Amino acid sequence: MVGINYKDYLIKVRMEEAKKRLKNGDKIKVVASEVGYSDRNYFSRAFKKYTGISPGKFK
């Protein structure tokens, strides 16, 4: 992908996958782990920064 650095691309891929899994009803802790975040709280902050809403509200 042109115009985006590796870190931002990785975050985008992880968050888009997290959004799919949350829509399927998966638990936040499980989703965080499956997309590469070992800390649920850090995942929640990153998700909110990326989407503008918390994972719980998105779900």
Residue, then its C-alpha position, 0 to 999 in steps of 0.5 A: m500500500v502506497g503512502i502508509n508506513y508499516k506501523d499504521y498499516l499493521i494497526k489498520v489490519r488489526m483494527e479491521e479484523a477486530k471490528k469483524r470479530l466484535k460484530n460476530g459477538d466475540k468477547i473483547k478479551v478474546v478479540a484483543s488476543e487474536v489480533g495481537y494485543s496481550d493487554r485488553n486495556y491497551f487494545s481498548r484504548a487503541f481501538k477507541k483511538y482508531t474508531g472513535i468509540s470503545p469496543g464495548k459500544f461498537k459491539 
